[in-house]
Amino acid sequence: METPLTYEAAYAELQEIVTALENETISVDELALKVKRATQLVEFCQGKLKSTEAELDKIIKNPE
């Protein structure tokens, strides 16, 4: 059973990919896959931030 992805896990994985890219430790064979995964992680994190912002706005406007 796969654990659902969290913002923190996605951000950590994204940081690992960026570090590997900066240090040039990713092989040419892996490069496209890593960039594709990084794009997915960025989209996931952006979605999480937007949904959290919307929920916070809702809470602030209607505190109960």
Stockholm file with secondary structure:
# STOCKHOLM 1.0

chainA/1-64         METPLTYEAAYAELQEIVTALENETISVDELALKVKRATQLVEFCQGKLKSTEAELDKIIKNPE
#=GR chainA/1-64 SS CCCCCCHHHHHHHHHHHHHHHHTTCSCHHHHHHHHHHHHHHHHHHHHHHHHHHHHHHHHHHSCC
#=GC SS_cons        CCCCCCHHHHHHHHHHHHHHHHTTCSCHHHHHHHHHHHHHHHHHHHHHHHHHHHHHHHHHHSCC
//
